[in-house]
Amino acid sequence: MPRPMPLPRPTPAQATYGTLTVVFSTLAMLLLSQTTSGIGVAVITVAALGLGLLVAMTVPRPRPQPAPAPAVSPAARARVAPAARTATERVPVQRAAAPVLADSVREPAGP
């Protein structure tokens, strides 16, 4: 019989946000509704628990860090074809500097 996959555990942020949502939403709904019946309190409690679960599940989880790329020696890097290199590894092209104008380019002011 295959073993079932374990459920992911909530992060501390998820547990904190969910708990605070349940507590504060329950208090707010009880104070605003001013209910005194047991059924009203039960409905508010279930609604607050649902809201707390929704908030806890929407808190973003931290993403796993990708594994670092293995180090490549300079000798191995030199053996790679130039077309296979990434843009950051390519040698920048030297461009000729723009010629410097000796004369002023300004025109005389109009009438």
ROPA-714604 format. One record per residue: residue in one letter; chain; x, y, z of N, C-alpha, C, O, CB in turn. Coordinates in nm, 4 decimals. Atoms other than C-alpha are relative to their C-alpha. Glycine has a CB too. Example, Ala and Ser with C-alpha at 12.3 -4.5 7.8 and 13.67 -1.06 7.14 Angstrom:
REM ROPA-714604
{rec "a", "A", {0.0890, -0.1190, 0.0000}, {1.2300, -0.4500, 0.7800}, {0.0900, 0.1200, 0.0000}, {0.1936, 0.1181, 0.0665}, {-0.0992, 0.0027, 0.1246}};
{rec "s", "A", {-0.0820, -0.1190, -0.0060}, {1.3670, -0.1060, 0.7140}, {-0.0770, 0.1090, 0.0730}, {-0.0261, 0.2198, 0.0899}, {0.0414, 0.0462, -0.1415}};
END
This chain:
REM ROPA-714604
{rec "m", "A", {0.0848, -0.1175, 0.0000}, {0.0000, 0.0000, 0.0000}, {0.0895, 0.1241, 0.0000}, {0.1765, 0.1348, 0.0865}, {-0.0965, -0.0004, 0.1226}};
{rec "p", "A", {-0.0868, -0.1184, 0.0051}, {0.1585, 0.3381, -0.0998}, {-0.0258, 0.0930, 0.1179}, {-0.1377, 0.1065, 0.1674}, {-0.0208, 0.0758, -0.1313}};
{rec "r", "A", {0.0118, -0.0935, -0.1124}, {0.2289, 0.5875, 0.1725}, {-0.0575, 0.1319, -0.0499}, {-0.0166, 0.1802, -0.1555}, {0.1380, 0.0229, 0.0687}};
{rec "p", "A", {0.0557, -0.1284, 0.0435}, {0.0219, 0.9071, 0.1527}, {0.1032, 0.1111, 0.0174}, {0.1891, 0.1056, 0.1055}, {-0.1285, 0.0334, 0.0792}};
{rec "m", "A", {-0.0919, -0.1141, -0.0094}, {0.2061, 1.2340, 0.0926}, {-0.0319, 0.0803, 0.1256}, {-0.1489, 0.1036, 0.1560}, {-0.0097, 0.0904, -0.1268}};
{rec "p", "A", {0.0271, -0.0812, -0.1198}, {0.2495, 1.4379, 0.4110}, {-0.0499, 0.1387, -0.0404}, {-0.0082, 0.1941, -0.1421}, {0.1275, 0.0123, 0.0883}};
{rec "l", "A", {0.0525, -0.1337, 0.0250}, {0.0582, 1.7643, 0.4264}, {0.1068, 0.1041, 0.0345}, {0.1814, 0.0864, 0.1308}, {-0.1297, 0.0248, 0.0821}};
{rec "p", "A", {-0.0982, -0.1032, -0.0338}, {0.2708, 2.0792, 0.4174}, {-0.0391, 0.0706, 0.1299}, {-0.1567, 0.0966, 0.1552}, {0.0125, 0.1026, -0.1149}};
{rec "r", "A", {0.0264, -0.0681, -0.1272}, {0.3042, 2.2474, 0.7543}, {-0.0117, 0.1494, -0.0218}, {0.0599, 0.2059, -0.1044}, {0.1108, -0.0301, 0.1023}};
{rec "p", "A", {0.0120, -0.1455, 0.0159}, {0.1896, 2.6077, 0.7908}, {0.1225, 0.0709, 0.0574}, {0.1828, 0.0262, 0.1549}, {-0.1283, 0.0516, 0.0687}};
{rec "t", "A", {-0.1116, -0.0806, -0.0493}, {0.4579, 2.8694, 0.8350}, {-0.0462, 0.0784, 0.1224}, {-0.1666, 0.0907, 0.1449}, {0.0535, 0.0962, -0.1109}};
{rec "p", "A", {0.0413, -0.0814, -0.1149}, {0.4624, 3.0822, 1.1512}, {-0.0828, 0.1222, -0.0406}, {-0.1737, 0.1624, 0.0319}, {0.1224, 0.0454, 0.0775}};
{rec "a", "A", {0.0786, -0.1157, 0.0454}, {0.3319, 3.3783, 0.9509}, {-0.1430, -0.0418, -0.0310}, {-0.2368, 0.0298, 0.0040}, {0.0645, 0.0647, -0.1247}};
{rec "q", "A", {0.1346, 0.0474, 0.0310}, {0.0360, 3.1754, 0.8246}, {-0.0796, -0.0266, 0.1274}, {-0.1962, 0.0114, 0.1375}, {0.0067, -0.1269, -0.0853}};
{rec "a", "A", {0.0691, 0.0298, -0.1260}, {-0.0496, 3.0541, 1.1744}, {-0.0358, 0.1282, 0.0746}, {-0.1443, 0.1389, 0.1317}, {0.0870, -0.0900, 0.0890}};
{rec "t", "A", {0.0253, -0.1259, -0.0713}, {-0.0200, 3.4048, 1.3198}, {-0.1124, 0.0786, -0.0653}, {-0.2047, 0.1233, 0.0028}, {0.1271, 0.0853, 0.0048}};
{rec "y", "A", {0.1047, -0.0757, 0.0689}, {-0.2301, 3.5765, 1.0535}, {-0.1361, -0.0681, 0.0126}, {-0.2374, -0.0012, 0.0332}, {0.0359, 0.0176, -0.1475}};
{rec "g", "A", {0.1263, 0.0713, -0.0124}, {-0.4951, 3.3055, 1.0662}, {-0.0602, 0.0124, 0.1389}, {-0.1804, 0.0345, 0.1530}, {0.0195, -0.1451, -0.0338}};
{rec "t", "A", {0.0476, -0.0104, -0.1381}, {-0.5195, 3.3141, 1.4460}, {-0.0519, 0.1401, 0.0299}, {-0.1596, 0.1564, 0.0873}, {0.1119, -0.0363, 0.0980}};
{rec "l", "A", {0.0440, -0.1376, -0.0249}, {-0.5383, 3.6924, 1.4615}, {-0.1283, 0.0328, -0.0752}, {-0.2128, 0.1064, -0.0243}, {0.1095, 0.0984, -0.0396}};
{rec "t", "A", {0.1222, -0.0230, 0.0759}, {-0.8041, 3.6951, 1.1915}, {-0.1197, -0.0625, 0.0692}, {-0.2260, -0.0009, 0.0771}, {0.0136, -0.0554, -0.1411}};
{rec "v", "A", {0.1101, 0.0670, -0.0694}, {-1.0180, 3.4440, 1.3803}, {-0.0405, 0.0788, 0.1240}, {-0.1592, 0.1028, 0.1460}, {0.0397, -0.1439, 0.0387}};
{rec "v", "A", {0.0306, -0.0687, -0.1256}, {-0.9925, 3.6316, 1.7103}, {-0.0665, 0.1345, -0.0258}, {-0.1723, 0.1635, 0.0301}, {0.1273, 0.0195, 0.0827}};
{rec "f", "A", {0.0538, -0.1342, 0.0197}, {-1.0503, 3.9832, 1.5793}, {-0.1306, -0.0006, -0.0796}, {-0.2186, 0.0813, -0.0529}, {0.1025, 0.0863, -0.0704}};
{rec "s", "A", {0.1261, 0.0027, 0.0741}, {-1.3212, 3.8905, 1.3296}, {-0.1138, -0.0539, 0.0869}, {-0.2275, -0.0085, 0.0734}, {0.0145, -0.0854, -0.1267}};
{rec "t", "A", {0.1027, 0.0492, -0.0915}, {-1.5098, 3.6921, 1.5963}, {-0.0463, 0.1112, 0.0932}, {-0.1662, 0.1316, 0.1118}, {0.0525, -0.1192, 0.0813}};
{rec "l", "A", {0.0379, -0.1104, -0.0890}, {-1.4983, 3.9853, 1.8370}, {-0.0782, 0.1079, -0.0740}, {-0.1786, 0.1577, -0.0231}, {0.1243, 0.0612, 0.0642}};
{rec "a", "A", {0.0679, -0.1050, 0.0751}, {-1.5993, 4.2343, 1.5693}, {-0.1414, -0.0414, -0.0384}, {-0.2348, 0.0377, -0.0248}, {0.0794, 0.0352, -0.1247}};
{rec "m", "A", {0.1345, 0.0445, 0.0403}, {-1.8921, 4.0254, 1.4427}, {-0.0925, -0.0149, 0.1207}, {-0.2116, 0.0150, 0.1110}, {0.0085, -0.1337, -0.0759}};
{rec "l", "A", {0.0842, 0.0108, -0.1191}, {-2.0159, 3.9541, 1.7959}, {-0.0422, 0.1376, 0.0509}, {-0.1570, 0.1566, 0.0910}, {0.0736, -0.0764, 0.1104}};
{rec "l", "A", {0.0351, -0.1347, -0.0460}, {-2.0012, 4.3218, 1.8912}, {-0.0952, 0.0700, -0.0964}, {-0.1862, 0.1404, -0.0525}, {0.1259, 0.0839, 0.0179}};
{rec "l", "A", {0.0865, -0.0668, 0.0973}, {-2.1637, 4.4406, 1.5689}, {-0.1381, -0.0631, -0.0088}, {-0.2367, 0.0081, -0.0282}, {0.0648, -0.0018, -0.1361}};
{rec "s", "A", {0.1304, 0.0660, 0.0122}, {-2.4417, 4.1794, 1.5618}, {-0.0796, 0.0051, 0.1300}, {-0.2025, -0.0023, 0.1273}, {0.0187, -0.1448, -0.0428}};
{rec "q", "A", {0.0624, -0.0020, -0.1335}, {-2.5169, 4.1988, 1.9367}, {-0.0919, -0.1206, 0.0203}, {-0.1993, -0.1080, 0.0791}, {-0.0798, 0.1306, 0.0200}};
{rec "t", "A", {0.0798, 0.1216, -0.0137}, {-2.6465, 3.8410, 1.9223}, {0.0169, -0.0584, 0.1393}, {0.1226, -0.0470, 0.2013}, {0.0395, -0.1036, -0.1067}};
{rec "t", "A", {-0.0048, 0.0649, -0.1309}, {-2.7313, 3.6551, 2.2397}, {-0.0376, -0.1473, -0.0097}, {-0.0255, -0.2206, 0.0885}, {-0.0929, 0.0711, 0.0979}};
{rec "s", "A", {0.0400, 0.1399, 0.0154}, {-2.8541, 3.3239, 2.0981}, {0.1222, -0.0876, -0.0272}, {0.2229, -0.0417, -0.0811}, {-0.1031, -0.0148, -0.1141}};
{rec "g", "A", {-0.1087, 0.0949, 0.0221}, {-2.6343, 3.0172, 2.0867}, {0.0223, -0.0280, -0.1470}, {0.1359, -0.0474, -0.1905}, {-0.0279, -0.1290, 0.0723}};
{rec "i", "A", {-0.0125, 0.0261, 0.1428}, {-2.7087, 2.9608, 1.7189}, {0.0732, 0.1158, -0.0679}, {0.1562, 0.0925, -0.1558}, {-0.1391, -0.0215, -0.0639}};
{rec "g", "A", {-0.0670, -0.1166, 0.0578}, {-2.5976, 3.3166, 1.6321}, {0.1492, -0.0011, 0.0287}, {0.2305, 0.0279, -0.0591}, {-0.0617, 0.1283, 0.0534}};
{rec "v", "A", {-0.1415, 0.0069, -0.0371}, {-2.2713, 3.2748, 1.8221}, {0.0692, -0.1116, -0.0781}, {0.1829, -0.0947, -0.1220}, {0.0157, -0.0229, 0.1524}};
{rec "a", "A", {-0.0588, 0.1118, 0.0752}, {-2.2105, 2.9379, 1.6512}, {0.0219, 0.0384, -0.1458}, {0.1258, 0.0055, -0.2030}, {-0.0905, -0.1247, 0.0088}};
{rec "v", "A", {-0.0146, -0.0416, 0.1389}, {-2.2700, 3.0870, 1.3054}, {0.1159, 0.0980, -0.0147}, {0.1944, 0.0879, -0.1089}, {-0.1301, 0.0631, -0.0511}};
{rec "i", "A", {-0.1098, -0.0973, 0.0041}, {-2.0336, 3.3766, 1.3790}, {0.1337, -0.0698, 0.0199}, {0.2314, -0.0346, -0.0461}, {-0.0195, 0.1089, 0.1074}};
{rec "t", "A", {-0.1240, 0.0727, -0.0249}, {-1.7693, 3.1357, 1.5135}, {0.0436, -0.0783, -0.1233}, {0.1615, -0.0780, -0.1586}, {-0.0168, -0.0944, 0.1190}};
{rec "v", "A", {-0.0333, 0.0759, 0.1208}, {-1.7866, 2.9145, 1.2039}, {0.0449, 0.0950, -0.1110}, {0.1396, 0.0650, -0.1837}, {-0.1214, -0.0844, -0.0470}};
{rec "a", "A", {-0.0391, -0.0972, 0.1030}, {-1.7695, 3.2203, 0.9769}, {0.1405, 0.0537, 0.0280}, {0.2199, 0.0694, -0.0647}, {-0.1018, 0.1168, -0.0064}};
{rec "a", "A", {-0.1325, -0.0507, -0.0356}, {-1.4654, 3.3527, 1.1663}, {0.1076, -0.1062, -0.0248}, {0.2170, -0.0730, -0.0706}, {0.0024, 0.0447, 0.1473}};
{rec "l", "A", {-0.0964, 0.1070, 0.0263}, {-1.2904, 3.0145, 1.1444}, {0.0249, -0.0145, -0.1503}, {0.1388, -0.0329, -0.1933}, {-0.0502, -0.1333, 0.0589}};
{rec "g", "A", {-0.0165, 0.0057, 0.1453}, {-1.3550, 3.0024, 0.7702}, {0.0820, 0.1161, -0.0524}, {0.1680, 0.0980, -0.1387}, {-0.1350, -0.0017, -0.0682}};
{rec "l", "A", {-0.0767, -0.1170, 0.0408}, {-1.2225, 3.3555, 0.7289}, {0.1466, -0.0124, 0.0417}, {0.2358, 0.0243, -0.0349}, {-0.0612, 0.1267, 0.0598}};
{rec "g", "A", {-0.1372, 0.0203, -0.0452}, {-0.9132, 3.2719, 0.9350}, {0.0737, -0.1024, -0.0848}, {0.1923, -0.0858, -0.1136}, {0.0011, -0.0434, 0.1449}};
{rec "l", "A", {-0.0612, 0.1002, 0.0867}, {-0.8479, 2.9631, 0.7233}, {0.0310, 0.0597, -0.1365}, {0.1365, 0.0322, -0.1937}, {-0.0918, -0.1223, -0.0148}};
{rec "l", "A", {-0.0232, -0.0642, 0.1291}, {-0.8845, 3.1680, 0.4053}, {0.1213, 0.0930, 0.0055}, {0.2042, 0.0928, -0.0855}, {-0.1245, 0.0783, -0.0433}};
{rec "v", "A", {-0.1139, -0.0917, -0.0140}, {-0.6392, 3.4313, 0.5305}, {0.1304, -0.0785, 0.0157}, {0.2318, -0.0422, -0.0438}, {-0.0205, 0.0943, 0.1211}};
{rec "a", "A", {-0.1221, 0.0779, -0.0224}, {-0.3888, 3.1697, 0.6468}, {0.0477, -0.0674, -0.1276}, {0.1682, -0.0814, -0.1485}, {-0.0231, -0.1049, 0.1080}};
{rec "m", "A", {-0.0405, 0.0685, 0.1220}, {-0.3926, 2.9922, 0.3119}, {0.0434, 0.0963, -0.1100}, {0.1117, 0.0550, -0.2037}, {-0.1130, -0.0861, -0.0498}};
{rec "t", "A", {-0.0394, -0.0961, 0.1036}, {-0.3477, 3.3114, 0.1076}, {0.1293, 0.0722, 0.0328}, {0.1808, 0.1453, -0.0518}, {-0.1094, 0.1011, -0.0208}};
{rec "v", "A", {-0.1300, -0.0579, -0.0327}, {-0.0344, 3.4241, 0.2920}, {0.1042, -0.0698, -0.0860}, {0.1113, -0.1927, -0.0853}, {0.0333, -0.0145, 0.1532}};
{rec "p", "A", {-0.0958, 0.0663, 0.0891}, {0.2473, 3.3635, 0.0423}, {0.1029, -0.0815, 0.0775}, {0.1538, -0.0391, 0.1812}, {0.0711, 0.1031, -0.0868}};
{rec "r", "A", {-0.1012, 0.0873, -0.0593}, {0.4799, 3.0774, 0.1258}, {0.1359, 0.0383, -0.0551}, {0.1450, 0.0818, -0.1699}, {-0.0309, -0.1496, -0.0283}};
{rec "p", "A", {-0.1332, -0.0292, 0.0529}, {0.8549, 3.1301, 0.0959}, {0.0361, -0.0995, -0.1094}, {0.0097, -0.2191, -0.0976}, {0.1055, -0.0035, 0.1126}};
{rec "r", "A", {-0.0396, 0.0850, 0.1121}, {0.9911, 2.9969, -0.2320}, {0.1325, -0.0680, 0.0326}, {0.2205, -0.0071, 0.0935}, {0.0113, 0.0825, -0.1312}};
{rec "p", "A", {-0.1282, 0.0669, -0.0236}, {1.2660, 2.7363, -0.2161}, {0.1088, 0.0645, -0.0854}, {0.0853, 0.1014, -0.2005}, {-0.0104, -0.1517, -0.0311}};
{rec "q", "A", {-0.1125, -0.0597, 0.0693}, {1.6053, 2.8734, -0.3135}, {0.0534, -0.0984, -0.1034}, {0.0701, -0.2166, -0.0733}, {0.1108, 0.0409, 0.0995}};
{rec "p", "A", {-0.0559, 0.0918, 0.1000}, {1.7416, 2.7309, -0.6389}, {0.1426, -0.0394, 0.0365}, {0.2152, 0.0357, 0.1016}, {-0.0029, 0.0641, -0.1401}};
{rec "a", "A", {-0.1355, 0.0485, -0.0273}, {2.0573, 2.5244, -0.6185}, {0.1002, 0.0837, -0.0787}, {0.0749, 0.1159, -0.1948}, {0.0138, -0.1509, -0.0364}};
{rec "p", "A", {-0.0978, -0.0801, 0.0732}, {2.3683, 2.7240, -0.7101}, {0.0601, -0.0810, -0.1149}, {0.0767, -0.2026, -0.1059}, {0.1111, 0.0494, 0.0946}};
{rec "a", "A", {-0.0602, 0.0652, 0.1168}, {2.5205, 2.6487, -1.0493}, {0.1419, -0.0435, 0.0347}, {0.2113, 0.0249, 0.1099}, {0.0003, 0.0953, -0.1238}};
{rec "p", "A", {-0.1365, 0.0452, -0.0291}, {2.8413, 2.4483, -1.0390}, {0.1014, 0.0963, -0.0606}, {0.0800, 0.1523, -0.1681}, {0.0230, -0.1432, -0.0541}};
{rec "a", "A", {-0.1043, -0.0915, 0.0465}, {3.1576, 2.6542, -1.0748}, {0.0697, -0.0593, -0.1229}, {0.0997, -0.1785, -0.1285}, {0.1031, 0.0282, 0.1132}};
{rec "v", "A", {-0.0667, 0.0423, 0.1228}, {3.3186, 2.6397, -1.4180}, {0.1385, 0.0621, -0.0020}, {0.1541, 0.1821, 0.0207}, {-0.0820, 0.0407, -0.1269}};
{rec "s", "A", {-0.1364, -0.0508, 0.0023}, {3.6938, 2.6704, -1.4494}, {0.0214, 0.0858, -0.1247}, {-0.0464, 0.0658, -0.2255}, {0.1017, -0.1164, 0.0043}};
{rec "p", "A", {-0.0273, -0.0828, 0.1182}, {3.8367, 2.9352, -1.6867}, {0.0413, -0.0817, -0.1212}, {0.0092, -0.0446, -0.2341}, {0.1079, 0.1003, 0.0313}};
{rec "a", "A", {-0.0413, 0.0834, 0.1128}, {3.9909, 2.6581, -1.8992}, {-0.1214, -0.0627, -0.0677}, {-0.1273, -0.0699, -0.1905}, {0.0974, -0.1097, 0.0466}};
{rec "a", "A", {0.1207, 0.0593, 0.0582}, {3.6525, 2.4911, -1.9461}, {-0.0836, 0.1062, -0.0685}, {-0.1449, 0.0794, -0.1718}, {-0.0831, -0.0714, 0.1076}};
{rec "r", "A", {0.0760, -0.1095, 0.0597}, {3.4892, 2.8262, -2.0189}, {0.0599, 0.0400, -0.1352}, {-0.0137, 0.0771, -0.2266}, {-0.0033, 0.1212, 0.0950}};
{rec "a", "A", {-0.0652, -0.0363, 0.1256}, {3.7467, 2.8952, -2.2931}, {-0.0322, -0.1012, -0.1101}, {-0.0290, -0.0672, -0.2283}, {0.1518, 0.0098, 0.0199}};
{rec "r", "A", {0.0313, 0.1013, 0.0999}, {3.6519, 2.5676, -2.4645}, {-0.1404, 0.0140, -0.0565}, {-0.1715, -0.0471, -0.1587}, {0.0166, -0.1364, 0.0591}};
{rec "v", "A", {0.1374, -0.0174, 0.0465}, {3.2882, 2.6783, -2.5032}, {0.0013, 0.0880, -0.1233}, {0.0736, 0.1874, -0.1294}, {-0.0901, 0.0614, 0.1108}};
{rec "a", "A", {0.0063, -0.0782, 0.1240}, {3.2030, 2.8074, -2.8482}, {-0.0520, 0.1405, 0.0301}, {-0.1370, 0.1562, 0.1177}, {-0.0909, -0.0703, -0.1052}};
{rec "p", "A", {0.0444, -0.1376, -0.0267}, {3.1552, 3.1875, -2.8615}, {-0.1505, 0.0185, -0.0125}, {-0.2081, 0.0990, 0.0607}, {0.0689, 0.0947, -0.0941}};
{rec "a", "A", {0.1444, -0.0162, 0.0174}, {2.7949, 3.1498, -2.9822}, {-0.0769, -0.0567, 0.1186}, {-0.1907, -0.0163, 0.1425}, {-0.0459, -0.0676, -0.1290}};
{rec "a", "A", {0.0678, 0.0619, -0.1126}, {2.7094, 2.9387, -2.6765}, {0.0135, 0.0816, 0.1278}, {-0.0518, 0.0500, 0.2273}, {0.0538, -0.1386, 0.0222}};
{rec "r", "A", {-0.0182, -0.0814, -0.1202}, {2.8213, 3.2025, -2.4283}, {-0.1208, 0.0904, 0.0193}, {-0.1897, 0.1265, -0.0761}, {0.1297, 0.0840, -0.0090}};
{rec "t", "A", {0.1109, -0.0906, -0.0277}, {2.5662, 3.4185, -2.2579}, {0.0395, 0.1423, -0.0330}, {0.1567, 0.1714, -0.0570}, {-0.0441, -0.0106, 0.1464}};
{rec "a", "A", {-0.0259, -0.1394, 0.0369}, {2.5332, 3.7889, -2.3288}, {0.0942, 0.0673, 0.0985}, {0.1683, 0.1578, 0.0599}, {-0.1307, 0.0778, -0.0078}};
{rec "t", "A", {-0.0867, -0.0642, -0.0990}, {2.7132, 3.8790, -2.0062}, {0.1450, -0.0427, -0.0143}, {0.2352, 0.0265, 0.0328}, {-0.0483, -0.0313, 0.1398}};
{rec "e", "A", {-0.1366, 0.0473, 0.0156}, {3.0180, 3.6746, -2.1012}, {0.0660, 0.0515, -0.1271}, {0.1876, 0.0403, -0.1427}, {0.0022, -0.1500, 0.0007}};
{rec "r", "A", {-0.0566, -0.0482, 0.1257}, {3.0624, 3.8300, -2.4440}, {0.0850, 0.1243, 0.0239}, {0.0591, 0.2033, 0.1147}, {-0.1116, 0.0302, -0.1014}};
{rec "v", "A", {-0.0900, -0.1149, -0.0102}, {3.3365, 4.0836, -2.4915}, {-0.0704, 0.1210, -0.0602}, {-0.1223, 0.1117, -0.1714}, {0.1366, -0.0276, -0.0722}};
{rec "p", "A", {0.0673, -0.1168, 0.0552}, {3.1954, 4.4357, -2.5363}, {0.0742, 0.0521, -0.1231}, {0.1969, 0.0456, -0.1306}, {-0.0114, 0.1103, 0.1062}};
{rec "v", "A", {-0.0564, -0.0519, 0.1243}, {3.2505, 4.5907, -2.8785}, {0.0437, 0.1438, 0.0241}, {-0.0319, 0.2242, 0.0786}, {-0.1030, -0.0086, -0.1177}};
{rec "q", "A", {-0.0503, -0.1366, -0.0122}, {3.4677, 4.9029, -2.8836}, {-0.0528, 0.0823, -0.1165}, {-0.0326, 0.0468, -0.2326}, {0.1557, 0.0026, 0.0038}};
{rec "r", "A", {0.0516, -0.0860, 0.1041}, {3.2967, 5.1794, -3.0736}, {0.0873, 0.1239, -0.0086}, {0.1425, 0.1701, 0.0913}, {-0.1475, 0.0374, 0.0265}};
{rec "a", "A", {-0.0808, -0.1203, 0.0202}, {3.4763, 5.4760, -3.2224}, {-0.0705, 0.1186, 0.0644}, {-0.1927, 0.1318, 0.0567}, {0.0250, 0.0261, -0.1517}};
{rec "a", "A", {0.0567, -0.1185, -0.0640}, {3.4271, 5.7981, -3.0314}, {-0.0465, 0.0983, -0.1069}, {0.0103, 0.1033, -0.2160}, {0.1036, 0.0668, 0.0945}};
{rec "a", "A", {0.0515, -0.0995, 0.0944}, {3.2272, 6.0730, -3.2020}, {0.1045, 0.1097, -0.0188}, {0.1713, 0.1478, 0.0773}, {-0.1352, 0.0603, 0.0501}};
{rec "p", "A", {-0.0993, -0.1056, 0.0218}, {3.4461, 6.3389, -3.3631}, {-0.0385, 0.1270, 0.0746}, {-0.1560, 0.1627, 0.0830}, {0.0153, 0.0296, -0.1499}};
{rec "v", "A", {0.0229, -0.1228, -0.0751}, {3.4843, 6.6550, -3.1603}, {-0.0002, 0.1164, -0.0988}, {0.0924, 0.1314, -0.1785}, {0.1087, 0.0202, 0.1116}};
{rec "l", "A", {0.0103, -0.1145, 0.0897}, {3.3700, 6.9674, -3.3430}, {0.0765, 0.1177, 0.0589}, {0.0570, 0.1545, 0.1747}, {-0.1480, 0.0379, -0.0247}};
{rec "a", "A", {-0.0794, -0.1125, -0.0475}, {3.6122, 7.2552, -3.3170}, {-0.0778, 0.1300, -0.0095}, {-0.0611, 0.2183, 0.0746}, {0.1293, 0.0108, -0.0790}};
{rec "d", "A", {0.0745, -0.1242, 0.0191}, {3.3760, 7.5223, -3.4459}, {-0.1313, -0.0050, 0.0769}, {-0.1841, -0.1124, 0.1056}, {-0.0264, 0.0253, -0.1495}};
{rec "s", "A", {0.1277, -0.0107, -0.0677}, {3.0661, 7.6446, -3.2689}, {-0.1120, -0.0334, -0.0974}, {-0.1044, 0.0007, -0.2154}, {-0.0189, 0.1407, 0.0593}};
{rec "v", "A", {0.1095, 0.0402, 0.0834}, {2.7429, 7.5059, -3.4015}, {-0.1162, 0.0983, 0.0123}, {-0.2159, 0.0832, -0.0582}, {-0.0443, -0.1402, 0.0358}};
{rec "r", "A", {0.1080, -0.0951, -0.0231}, {2.5285, 7.7966, -3.2812}, {-0.0236, 0.0879, -0.1225}, {0.0687, 0.1244, -0.1952}, {0.0310, 0.0867, 0.1215}};
{rec "e", "A", {0.0347, -0.0908, 0.1094}, {2.3437, 8.0072, -3.5323}, {-0.0329, 0.1368, 0.0602}, {-0.0689, 0.1459, 0.1776}, {-0.1210, -0.0556, -0.0844}};
{rec "p", "A", {0.0327, -0.1313, -0.0536}, {2.2903, 8.3799, -3.4975}, {-0.1490, 0.0111, 0.0313}, {-0.2325, -0.0535, -0.0320}, {0.0414, 0.1093, -0.0985}};
{rec "a", "A", {0.1387, -0.0207, -0.0423}, {1.9718, 8.4944, -3.3256}, {-0.0788, 0.0674, -0.1115}, {-0.0249, 0.1499, -0.1853}, {-0.0060, 0.0847, 0.1293}};
{rec "g", "A", {0.0864, -0.0569, 0.1025}, {1.6811, 8.5842, -3.5515}, {-0.0366, 0.1458, 0.0293}, {-0.0018, 0.1986, 0.1349}, {-0.1261, -0.0832, -0.0129}};
{rec "p", "A", {0.0347, -0.1417, -0.0172}, {1.5384, 8.9376, -3.5999}, {-0.0876, 0.0300, 0.1162}, {-0.1222, 0.1459, 0.1391}, {-0.0653, 0.0495, -0.1193}};
END
